Amino acid sequence: MQTKRTVFPNKLLPYLLIAPQIFVTVVFFLWPAATAFWQSFLRQDAFGFKTNFVWFENYRRLFADPIYINAFGHTLVFAILVTVLSTAIALLLAAAAMRVLRNSRIYSTLLIWPYAVAPAIAGILWWFMFNPSIGIVAYMLRTMGINWNHLINPDHAMVLIVIAATWKQISYNFLFFLAALQSVPRSLQEAGAIDGAGPVKRFWTIVFPLISPTTFYLIVINIVYAMFDTFGIIHATTQGGPARATEILVYKVYFDGFIGLNLGSSAAQSVILMVIVIALTAVQFRFIERRVQY
């Protein structure tokens, strides 16, 4: 079977078609990344009047700073919790949506809506519900004997940002899981039922292996989301507090750079964060993908 080749009469036309994307990539991704990498080797005063080239001094100070090491731990806990909860809940909801025969489109639409909410708005919504003074959830917890106060309790603050970030990401995961479940041939599940396998066993032995590529993709995306795209949620709910208990790496980049005006340290942190995400993605594709069945 022969495939058709697209032939452009003008040799410059393909380059003109991809020029806008290249421009956006260079201006908004490559150039800022290169600037941050260069600035990570510099130290300047808060007013920008004097700049010194200090080589790796910014990196050395970071890894000797206990506050930065704690931010590593907070990021690890936060990323794992958000990734596990958002993917597990989304998979459960997608499986439930597959079993709904009537009004399935309405059910799916309602689950997708949270994805359209901006991260800062999502953080404010959950902040109001868990507010110790006026929050309805905080009031219900007090009636159950739980004195909720994320303003002074570090564990409560971490729970709050995990819930807000997970709720925001569930809709995205739900869309992919629903599409993956709909692509699984029903004949395979019927064959499993004929062999005597129950619904739970059919799901884990037949359905879940077939949707493993989607699961693998969402794990990678959710880790990147938790480490990068949750700044708005944290800033709107806890602002890294109390006592820096919810200050993850991406928020520390902002705090040191824009609040502390330590631009060299902030740039070094952004470079380290970028390297961490690239390394995690490479490890996942190198080792975890071997267990994925395509």
C-alpha positions as CSV (number, residue, x, y, z in Angstrom):
1,M,0.0,0.0,0.0
2,Q,1.4,3.3,-1.1
3,T,1.2,6.4,1.1
4,K,0.6,9.8,-0.4
5,R,3.4,12.4,0.1
6,T,2.7,16.0,0.5
7,V,4.8,18.1,-1.9
8,F,5.1,21.8,-1.3
9,P,5.7,23.8,-4.5
10,N,7.5,26.5,-2.5
11,K,10.4,25.3,-0.4
12,L,10.0,28.2,2.0
13,L,6.3,27.4,2.7
14,P,7.0,24.6,5.3
15,Y,9.3,27.0,7.3
16,L,6.7,29.7,7.2
17,L,4.1,27.4,8.5
18,I,6.2,26.4,11.6
19,A,7.7,29.8,12.1
20,P,5.0,31.0,14.6
21,Q,5.5,27.9,16.8
22,I,9.3,28.3,16.6
23,F,9.0,31.9,17.6
24,V,6.8,31.1,20.6
25,T,9.1,28.3,21.7
26,V,12.2,30.5,21.4
27,V,10.7,33.6,23.0
28,F,8.7,32.0,25.8
29,F,10.7,28.8,26.6
30,L,14.3,28.7,25.3
31,W,15.2,32.3,25.9
32,P,13.9,32.5,29.5
33,A,15.5,29.1,30.2
34,A,18.9,30.3,28.9
35,T,18.6,33.6,30.8
36,A,17.8,31.7,34.0
37,F,20.8,29.4,33.5
38,W,23.2,32.3,33.0
39,Q,21.7,34.3,35.9
40,S,22.2,31.3,38.2
41,F,25.9,32.0,38.1
42,L,25.5,35.6,39.0
43,R,25.0,37.5,42.2
44,Q,23.6,41.0,42.2
45,D,22.2,43.5,44.7
46,A,18.5,44.1,45.1
47,F,18.6,47.2,42.9
48,G,20.6,45.6,40.1
49,F,23.4,48.2,40.3
50,K,26.2,45.6,40.8
51,T,26.6,42.1,39.4
52,N,29.3,39.5,40.1
53,F,30.1,36.2,38.4
54,V,30.2,33.7,41.3
55,W,30.3,30.4,39.4
56,F,28.5,27.7,41.4
57,E,28.3,29.6,44.7
58,N,24.5,30.0,44.4
59,Y,24.1,26.2,44.0
60,R,26.5,25.5,46.9
61,R,24.5,27.8,49.2
62,L,21.2,26.2,48.2
63,F,22.3,22.7,49.1
64,A,23.7,23.9,52.4
65,D,20.4,25.7,53.2
66,P,18.1,23.6,55.5
67,I,15.1,25.6,54.3
68,Y,15.7,24.5,50.7
69,I,16.3,20.9,51.7
70,N,12.9,21.0,53.6
71,A,11.3,22.4,50.4
72,F,12.6,19.3,48.6
73,G,10.8,17.1,51.1
74,H,7.6,19.1,50.9
75,T,7.6,18.9,47.1
76,L,8.2,15.1,47.2
77,V,5.3,14.5,49.6
78,F,3.0,16.9,47.7
79,A,3.8,15.5,44.2
80,I,3.3,11.9,45.3
81,L,0.0,12.6,47.1
82,V,-1.5,14.7,44.3
83,T,-0.4,12.2,41.5
84,V,-1.7,9.1,43.3
85,L,-5.0,10.7,44.5
86,S,-5.9,12.5,41.2
87,T,-5.2,9.5,39.0
88,A,-6.9,7.0,41.3
89,I,-10.1,9.1,41.8
90,A,-10.2,10.0,38.1
91,L,-10.0,6.3,37.2
92,L,-12.8,5.4,39.6
93,L,-15.0,8.2,38.2
94,A,-14.3,7.2,34.6
95,A,-15.1,3.5,35.4
96,A,-18.4,4.7,37.1
97,A,-19.2,6.9,34.0
98,M,-18.8,3.8,31.8
99,R,-21.5,2.1,33.8
100,V,-24.0,5.0,33.6
101,L,-26.4,4.4,30.8
102,R,-28.8,7.3,31.2
103,N,-27.6,10.9,31.3
104,S,-24.0,9.8,30.9
105,R,-23.1,13.0,28.9
106,I,-24.5,15.2,31.7
107,Y,-22.5,13.1,34.3
108,S,-19.3,13.5,32.2
109,T,-19.8,17.2,31.6
110,L,-20.2,18.0,35.3
111,L,-17.0,16.2,36.1
112,I,-15.1,18.1,33.4
113,W,-16.2,21.6,34.6
114,P,-13.5,21.9,37.3
115,Y,-10.7,21.8,34.7
116,A,-11.9,25.2,33.4
117,V,-11.4,26.8,36.8
118,A,-8.2,28.8,37.1
119,P,-5.7,27.5,39.7
120,A,-6.0,30.6,41.8
121,I,-9.8,30.5,41.8
122,A,-9.7,26.8,42.8
123,G,-7.4,27.7,45.7
124,I,-9.7,30.5,46.9
125,L,-12.7,28.2,46.7
126,W,-11.1,25.6,49.0
127,W,-9.7,28.3,51.2
128,F,-13.2,29.6,51.9
129,M,-14.6,26.1,52.6
130,F,-11.7,25.3,55.0
131,N,-11.4,28.7,56.6
132,P,-11.4,28.2,60.4
133,S,-13.8,31.1,60.9
134,I,-16.3,31.0,58.1
135,G,-15.6,27.7,56.3
136,I,-18.4,25.1,56.1
137,V,-16.0,22.2,56.0
138,A,-14.0,23.5,59.0
139,Y,-17.4,23.8,60.9
140,M,-18.3,20.2,60.0
141,L,-14.9,19.0,61.1
142,R,-15.3,20.8,64.4
143,T,-18.6,19.0,65.0
144,M,-16.7,15.8,64.5
145,G,-14.1,16.8,67.1
146,I,-11.4,17.9,64.7
147,N,-10.1,21.5,65.5
148,W,-9.2,22.4,61.9
149,N,-6.9,25.4,61.4
150,H,-4.6,25.3,58.5
151,L,-3.3,28.8,59.4
152,I,-1.3,27.4,62.4
153,N,-1.2,23.6,61.8
154,P,1.3,22.5,59.1
155,D,-0.3,19.1,58.5
156,H,-3.7,20.8,58.0
157,A,-2.1,23.2,55.5
158,M,-0.6,20.4,53.5
159,V,-3.9,18.5,53.4
160,L,-5.6,21.6,52.1
161,I,-3.3,22.2,49.2
162,V,-3.3,18.5,48.3
163,I,-7.1,18.5,48.2
164,A,-7.3,21.7,46.1
165,A,-4.6,20.5,43.7
166,T,-6.1,17.0,43.4
167,W,-9.6,18.4,42.7
168,K,-8.3,20.7,40.0
169,Q,-6.5,17.9,38.2
170,I,-9.1,15.1,38.4
171,S,-11.1,16.5,35.4
172,Y,-8.0,16.3,33.2
173,N,-7.3,12.7,34.1
174,F,-11.0,11.8,33.8
175,L,-11.1,12.8,30.2
176,F,-8.2,10.6,29.2
177,F,-9.3,7.6,31.3
178,L,-12.8,7.8,29.9
179,A,-11.5,7.9,26.3
180,A,-9.2,4.9,27.1
181,L,-12.0,2.9,28.7
182,Q,-14.3,3.5,25.8
183,S,-11.6,2.2,23.4
184,V,-11.4,-1.2,25.2
185,P,-13.3,-3.9,23.1
186,R,-16.3,-5.1,25.0
187,S,-15.8,-8.5,23.5
188,L,-12.7,-9.0,25.7
189,Q,-14.7,-8.2,28.8
190,E,-17.5,-10.5,27.7
191,A,-15.0,-13.3,27.2
192,G,-13.7,-12.8,30.7
193,A,-17.2,-12.9,32.1
194,I,-17.8,-16.2,30.3
195,D,-14.6,-17.6,31.9
196,G,-16.1,-16.8,35.3
197,A,-14.2,-13.6,36.1
198,G,-16.0,-11.0,38.2
199,P,-16.2,-7.3,37.5
200,V,-13.2,-6.4,39.7
201,K,-11.0,-9.2,38.3
202,R,-12.0,-8.3,34.7
203,F,-11.0,-4.7,35.3
204,W,-7.6,-5.5,36.8
205,T,-6.7,-8.4,34.4
206,I,-8.2,-7.2,31.2
207,V,-9.1,-3.5,31.2
208,F,-6.3,-1.9,33.3
209,P,-3.5,-3.5,31.3
210,L,-5.0,-2.2,28.1
211,I,-5.2,1.4,29.4
212,S,-1.7,1.3,30.9
213,P,-0.3,3.6,28.2
214,T,-2.8,6.3,29.2
215,T,-2.0,5.6,32.9
216,F,1.7,6.0,32.3
217,Y,1.1,9.2,30.4
218,L,-1.0,10.7,33.2
219,I,1.5,9.8,35.8
220,V,4.2,11.8,34.0
221,I,1.8,14.7,33.4
222,N,0.6,14.8,37.0
223,I,4.1,14.9,38.4
224,V,5.0,17.8,36.2
225,Y,1.6,19.4,37.2
226,A,2.3,19.0,40.9
227,M,5.8,20.5,40.6
228,F,5.1,23.4,38.3
229,D,1.4,24.3,37.8
230,T,0.3,24.4,41.5
231,F,1.8,27.8,42.3
232,G,-1.5,29.6,42.0
233,I,-3.2,27.1,44.3
234,I,-0.6,27.4,47.0
235,H,-0.4,31.2,46.7
236,A,-4.1,31.5,47.1
237,T,-4.5,29.1,50.0
238,T,-1.4,29.1,52.3
239,Q,1.3,31.2,50.6
240,G,3.8,28.6,51.6
241,G,2.9,28.7,55.3
242,P,2.6,28.2,58.1
243,A,6.3,28.3,58.9
244,R,7.1,27.3,55.3
245,A,5.3,24.0,55.7
246,T,3.7,24.1,52.3
247,E,6.6,25.9,50.5
248,I,7.4,23.6,47.6
249,L,10.2,24.2,45.1
250,V,8.2,26.2,42.6
251,Y,6.9,28.5,45.3
252,K,10.3,29.0,46.8
253,V,11.6,30.2,43.4
254,Y,8.9,32.9,43.5
255,F,9.5,33.8,47.1
256,D,13.2,34.2,46.9
257,G,13.2,35.9,43.5
258,F,10.2,38.3,43.8
259,I,9.9,38.8,47.5
260,G,13.5,38.3,48.7
261,L,14.9,39.8,45.5
262,N,17.7,37.2,45.5
263,L,17.7,36.7,41.7
264,G,20.8,34.6,41.5
265,S,19.5,32.0,44.0
266,S,16.0,32.1,42.5
267,A,17.5,31.4,39.0
268,A,19.6,28.5,40.4
269,Q,16.5,27.0,42.0
270,S,14.6,27.2,38.7
271,V,17.4,25.4,36.9
272,I,17.5,22.7,39.5
273,L,13.7,22.3,39.3
274,M,13.9,22.0,35.5
275,V,16.6,19.4,35.8
276,I,14.6,17.4,38.3
277,V,11.5,17.3,36.1
278,I,13.6,16.3,33.0
279,A,15.3,13.6,35.0
280,L,12.1,12.2,36.4
281,T,10.5,12.1,33.0
282,A,13.6,10.4,31.5
283,V,13.6,7.7,34.3
284,Q,9.9,7.1,33.8
285,F,10.2,6.6,30.1
286,R,13.4,4.5,30.5
287,F,12.4,2.1,33.2
288,I,8.7,2.4,33.9
289,E,7.6,2.3,30.3
290,R,9.0,-1.2,29.9
291,R,6.0,-2.4,32.0
292,V,3.5,-0.6,29.8
293,Q,1.6,-2.8,27.4
294,Y,0.9,-1.1,24.0
